[in-house]
Amino acid sequence: MATILVVDDELGIRALLSEILTDEGHTVELAENAAQARAARERMQPELVLLDIWMPDVDGISLLKEWGANGQLTMPVIMMSGHGTIDTAVEATKYGAIAFLEKPITLQKLLKAVEQGTTKPAPRDTPARGATSAGQPGFRDGTAPFAGDPAPAGAQVNGHAGGPPVLQAEQVFDLDRPLREARDAFEKSYFEFHLAKENGSMTRVAEKTGLERTHLYRKLKQLGVDLTRNRRPGSVG
């Protein structure tokens, strides 16, 4: 079990995370702003930090940068946000975060991310590029993938050349590239995952992703997604 620091300005979020993590056997310290987080980090030397991005005094990304610049990023940090974007998540991993949790945080995602964080070496001991501590798929700069849903039961784990897209919720992304290219790569994998999961049905993918069907079609064409490859015989778009 680990010592975990939870930093969030919302009392309800702090209380909920504390209750869940304590029930799991972890020791939990709470902080509602950057000042308290700094003090708690010095006092308890946490093995993992759950850090909210949007806080009233100093935001989580700025605090993450500060710890990194001062040589204080000696523990894994998982960012949390209810208003996060792909750009925000990429920026967080750039400055040392190992994962990004989107609010509202499900119990499954929380426990998975915490398990990952408590078994991963501190950033200063990051493994070689392209691997994470437990041999899990990760970003090619050594950080861990976003904490997301696991692959559906029965999903393919390994594909083959020319075969259908792989149903895989955690992908490897190269962050050592321009932001637009990294974002396009993420979005292409995201839509290919849902197209494969929904047997190529544009209607169901539009509903799942929250996009209007025409907008979705234009987006897929823009990203170069092969729509015929995702469709299975007998499926209806």
C-alpha positions as CSV (number, residue, x, y, z in Angstrom):
1,M,0.0,0.0,0.0
2,A,1.1,3.6,-0.7
3,T,1.1,7.0,0.8
4,I,-0.9,9.2,-1.6
5,L,-1.4,13.0,-1.7
6,V,-4.7,14.2,-3.2
7,V,-4.7,17.8,-4.3
8,D,-8.1,19.2,-5.3
9,D,-9.9,22.5,-4.4
10,E,-13.3,20.7,-4.3
11,L,-14.1,19.3,-0.9
12,G,-16.4,16.6,-2.3
13,I,-13.8,15.3,-4.6
14,R,-11.2,15.2,-1.8
15,A,-13.5,13.4,0.5
16,L,-14.6,10.8,-2.1
17,L,-11.1,10.0,-3.2
18,S,-9.9,9.8,0.4
19,E,-12.6,7.4,1.3
20,I,-12.0,5.1,-1.7
21,L,-8.2,5.1,-1.4
22,T,-8.3,4.6,2.4
23,D,-10.7,1.6,1.9
24,E,-8.1,0.2,-0.4
25,G,-5.5,0.4,2.4
26,H,-3.6,3.5,1.3
27,T,-2.5,6.3,3.6
28,V,-4.1,9.5,2.2
29,E,-3.1,13.2,2.8
30,L,-5.4,16.0,1.4
31,A,-4.6,19.4,0.1
32,E,-6.9,22.0,-1.4
33,N,-4.4,24.3,-3.1
34,A,-0.8,24.5,-4.2
35,A,0.5,26.0,-0.9
36,Q,-0.9,23.0,1.1
37,A,0.3,20.6,-1.6
38,R,3.9,22.0,-1.3
39,A,3.8,21.6,2.4
40,A,2.4,18.1,2.4
41,R,4.9,17.0,-0.2
42,E,7.8,18.1,2.0
43,R,6.3,16.7,5.1
44,M,5.1,13.2,4.0
45,Q,7.2,12.5,0.8
46,P,4.2,10.8,-0.9
47,E,4.7,7.8,-3.2
48,L,2.0,9.1,-5.5
49,V,0.2,12.4,-6.1
50,L,-3.3,12.9,-7.6
51,L,-3.2,16.5,-8.8
52,D,-6.2,18.6,-10.0
53,I,-5.4,20.9,-13.0
54,W,-7.9,23.7,-12.3
55,M,-7.2,25.3,-8.9
56,P,-7.8,29.0,-7.9
57,D,-4.3,30.0,-6.9
58,V,-1.8,28.0,-8.8
59,D,-3.0,25.5,-11.3
60,G,-1.9,21.9,-11.3
61,I,0.2,22.2,-14.5
62,S,2.2,25.1,-13.0
63,L,2.8,23.2,-9.8
64,L,3.9,20.1,-11.8
65,K,6.3,22.3,-13.8
66,E,7.6,23.9,-10.5
67,W,8.3,20.5,-8.9
68,G,10.1,19.4,-12.1
69,A,12.2,22.5,-12.3
70,N,13.2,22.3,-8.7
71,G,14.1,18.6,-8.8
72,Q,11.1,17.7,-6.6
73,L,9.3,15.5,-9.0
74,T,10.5,12.4,-7.2
75,M,7.1,10.7,-7.2
76,P,4.6,9.8,-9.9
77,V,1.9,12.4,-10.5
78,I,-1.6,11.7,-12.0
79,M,-3.4,14.8,-13.3
80,M,-7.2,15.2,-12.9
81,S,-9.6,17.5,-14.6
82,G,-13.2,17.9,-15.5
83,H,-12.4,20.2,-18.4
84,G,-9.4,18.6,-19.9
85,T,-8.5,18.3,-23.6
86,I,-6.1,16.3,-25.5
87,D,-3.8,19.3,-25.6
88,T,-3.9,19.6,-21.8
89,A,-3.2,15.9,-21.3
90,V,-0.3,16.0,-23.7
91,E,1.1,19.1,-21.9
92,A,0.8,17.3,-18.5
93,T,2.7,14.3,-19.7
94,K,5.3,16.6,-21.3
95,Y,6.1,17.9,-17.8
96,G,6.2,14.6,-16.1
97,A,2.7,13.4,-15.3
98,I,2.3,9.6,-15.8
99,A,-1.5,9.7,-16.6
100,F,-4.6,11.8,-16.9
101,L,-7.9,11.2,-15.3
102,E,-11.0,12.9,-16.6
103,K,-13.7,13.8,-14.1
104,P,-16.1,12.4,-13.2
105,I,-13.7,9.7,-12.3
106,T,-15.0,6.2,-12.3
107,L,-13.9,3.8,-9.6
108,Q,-12.4,1.4,-12.2
109,K,-10.3,4.2,-13.8
110,L,-9.2,5.5,-10.4
111,L,-8.0,2.2,-9.1
112,K,-6.3,1.2,-12.3
113,A,-4.4,4.5,-12.5
114,V,-3.4,4.3,-8.8
115,E,-2.2,0.7,-9.3
116,Q,-0.2,1.9,-12.3
117,G,1.2,4.8,-10.4
118,T,2.2,2.9,-7.3
119,T,4.1,0.3,-9.3
120,K,5.9,2.8,-11.6
121,P,9.3,4.2,-10.7
122,A,9.6,7.9,-9.9
123,P,10.2,10.1,-12.9
124,R,14.0,10.4,-12.2
125,D,14.1,6.6,-12.6
126,T,12.0,6.4,-15.7
127,P,12.8,3.3,-17.8
128,A,14.1,3.4,-21.3
129,R,12.1,5.0,-24.0
130,G,9.1,3.0,-25.2
131,A,8.6,1.0,-22.1
132,T,6.9,1.5,-18.7
133,S,7.8,-0.1,-15.4
134,A,5.5,-3.1,-15.7
135,G,6.1,-3.7,-19.3
136,Q,2.8,-2.0,-20.2
137,P,2.3,-0.1,-23.4
138,G,3.3,3.5,-22.9
139,F,4.2,6.8,-24.6
140,R,7.6,6.6,-26.3
141,D,9.1,9.1,-24.0
142,G,8.7,6.6,-21.2
143,T,5.6,8.0,-19.5
144,A,2.5,5.9,-19.1
145,P,-0.6,6.0,-21.3
146,F,-3.7,7.9,-20.4
147,A,-5.8,6.0,-17.8
148,G,-8.8,4.9,-19.9
149,D,-11.3,2.1,-20.2
150,P,-9.9,-1.4,-20.6
151,A,-10.4,-3.2,-24.0
152,P,-13.8,-4.8,-24.3
153,A,-14.1,-8.5,-23.5
154,G,-13.0,-10.5,-26.5
155,A,-11.3,-7.6,-28.2
156,Q,-8.3,-8.2,-30.4
157,V,-5.0,-7.6,-28.7
158,N,-2.7,-8.1,-31.7
159,G,-3.6,-7.3,-35.3
160,H,-1.9,-8.3,-38.5
161,A,-0.8,-6.4,-41.6
162,G,-3.8,-5.5,-43.8
163,G,-6.2,-6.8,-41.1
164,P,-9.0,-4.9,-39.3
165,P,-8.0,-2.2,-36.8
166,V,-7.1,-3.5,-33.4
167,L,-9.6,-3.0,-30.6
168,Q,-7.1,-1.6,-28.0
169,A,-8.0,1.2,-25.6
170,E,-4.4,1.9,-24.7
171,Q,-2.2,3.0,-27.5
172,V,1.4,4.0,-28.0
173,F,1.9,7.6,-29.0
174,D,5.1,9.4,-30.0
175,L,5.1,12.7,-28.1
176,D,8.4,13.8,-29.6
177,R,6.6,15.5,-32.6
178,P,4.6,18.7,-33.3
179,L,1.4,19.0,-31.3
180,R,-0.9,18.9,-34.3
181,E,0.6,15.6,-35.5
182,A,0.4,14.1,-32.0
183,R,-3.3,15.2,-31.7
184,D,-4.2,13.9,-35.1
185,A,-2.6,10.5,-34.3
186,F,-4.5,10.3,-31.1
187,E,-7.8,11.2,-32.8
188,K,-7.3,8.8,-35.6
189,S,-6.7,5.9,-33.1
190,Y,-9.7,7.0,-31.1
191,F,-12.1,6.9,-34.0
192,E,-10.6,3.7,-35.4
193,F,-11.1,2.1,-32.0
194,H,-14.8,3.1,-31.9
195,L,-15.4,2.2,-35.5
196,A,-14.0,-1.3,-34.9
197,K,-16.0,-1.7,-31.7
198,E,-19.2,-0.7,-33.5
199,N,-18.6,-2.8,-36.6
200,G,-18.1,0.3,-38.8
201,S,-21.5,1.8,-38.0
202,M,-21.3,5.5,-38.5
203,T,-24.6,6.0,-36.7
204,R,-23.5,4.3,-33.5
205,V,-20.0,5.9,-33.6
206,A,-21.7,9.3,-33.9
207,E,-23.8,8.6,-30.9
208,K,-20.9,7.2,-28.9
209,T,-18.5,10.1,-29.6
210,G,-21.2,12.9,-29.4
211,L,-20.6,14.1,-33.0
212,E,-23.1,14.9,-35.7
213,R,-22.9,12.2,-38.4
214,T,-21.9,14.6,-41.2
215,H,-19.2,16.2,-39.0
216,L,-18.0,12.8,-38.0
217,Y,-17.7,11.7,-41.7
218,R,-15.7,14.9,-42.6
219,K,-13.4,14.3,-39.5
220,L,-12.7,10.7,-40.5
221,K,-11.9,11.7,-44.1
222,Q,-9.6,14.5,-42.8
223,L,-7.7,12.0,-40.5
224,G,-7.4,9.5,-43.3
225,V,-9.4,6.8,-41.6
226,D,-10.2,3.9,-44.0
227,L,-14.0,3.5,-43.5
228,T,-14.2,0.3,-45.7
229,R,-11.6,-1.4,-43.5
230,N,-13.7,-0.9,-40.4
231,R,-17.0,-2.2,-41.8
232,R,-17.8,-5.9,-41.5
233,P,-20.1,-7.8,-43.9
234,G,-23.7,-7.1,-43.2
235,S,-23.2,-4.1,-41.1
236,V,-25.3,-1.0,-41.6
237,G,-23.9,2.6,-41.2
